[in-house]
Amino acid sequence: MIFFWDPLTQQPHDTDVKALLRIAVVWNIPVACNRASADFMISSPLMSGVYQRHQPDYEDYTGRLLEDVTV
């Protein structure tokens, strides 16, 4: 994902930007937020070949039992 945004100005949709970046990190999606990282990503040899992306398994995390904590 290539997503250019201006980090020096306050964004009215800042929570949406953070949510988008969080989802990309959780699902192991490469992210370029500036020209240098986009150039590296596009010119990578992995772009022209088959790449097997590791998809995280969150079943243990989502299926965990939570303790009842009373304050």
N, C-alpha and C positions, 0 to 999 in steps of 0.2 A: 504494500500500500504506500503510495506517495501522497503525503498530505502536507501542503505548505500552509503555514499560518504565521502571523506576526506575533512573536512572543513579547515584544516591547510595548504593545498596546493592550488594554483590557478588552476582552471579547465579551459581547453580550451573551454569547452561547458557550461560555467557558466550561460549564458543566457537561455540555454535549461533547466538546473536544476531549475532555478528560475521560468521559465514558468510552468514546471511540478508541482512544489510545489504550485504555484498560482492557477492552475486549481484544484488541490486537495482541497485547502481551499475554493474556490468558490463553488464547488459542494459538500462540506461537506463530504469528503472522509478521513477516519482516515489515518494518516501518521506516520510511525516510521522511524526515521533517525539514530537511534543508537540501540545497543543491549538491553539496559534497556527498552526503549519504545516498542521495538518489543516483548520482553518477556511479558510485561504487556498486550499488545494488544492480543497476541496469547493465553495467559492464562486467559483472561477475560471470565467470564461466558457468556457474550454476543456472544462469538464465537461458542458456542454449541447450542444455541437456535435461535429462530426467532427474528430478529432485524428489526424494521421498521425504516429505515433511512429517515430523513427529507430531502427532496429535495427542496432547496430554489426556490422561484418564483421571477424571475427578470423582470417580465413583466412591472411593474410600472417603473422600472429603465430604461429599454430599450425603453419604449414607451413614455418617458417624452419629453416635448417640451423644446428645448433649446432657450434661449434668444439670440437675435442678439446683440452682444457687439462690438461696434466700438471704437477703441482707437484713 
